[in-house]
């Protein structure tokens, strides 16, 4: 508490105390001797003078004390969070999404349709709409351009710059030959054991970088779940 505030409180307390004391004094004099009118007048005059002095002191105290004026109330959220400036440390940027996410969702839906008639037409439309590169496996984690969609073994979706997301052609069942010699086991992590698997579900595509002079280079292998039906 500042000094002017303490001083003001003391003056108020002193004024109240003097008023009470003088009130009892006046009552006593009045009751004890009605002839002491002159003394009573003197006491009343003194009381007025003291009150005037106290008022003067109070005005000086008020002049010393500088009142705080709030010109604008700051905007706050509930629970006292300040909104005047965005707190940088509370802003978390969204993590960038992989550019192939939408492509893989569409691919898995297409793979569900491979047991129905019209497979080739659906796959050709998918390749055309997504501007895919159709490939055959050339061994040693490399690819060659395929002649058409039906003869292709893999499809490449361009992500950005020289990066491509590679998926298997869903029309081709994964058998022992494709697994061991067709690049599946080198390019993807699989649940293959033996026999023939006719349905693909790509969890992660294989990511390759392509250079016109140096060819294809595996960046990250993919993950594919196989089903026999």
Helices and strands as residue ranges (DSSP letters): H 3-32, H 37-64, G 78-80, G 88-90, H 101-112, H 119-129, E 133-139, E 142-145, E 154-160, E 163-168, H 176-181, H 184-187, E 188-189, E 199-204, E 206-211, E 215-220, E 222-227
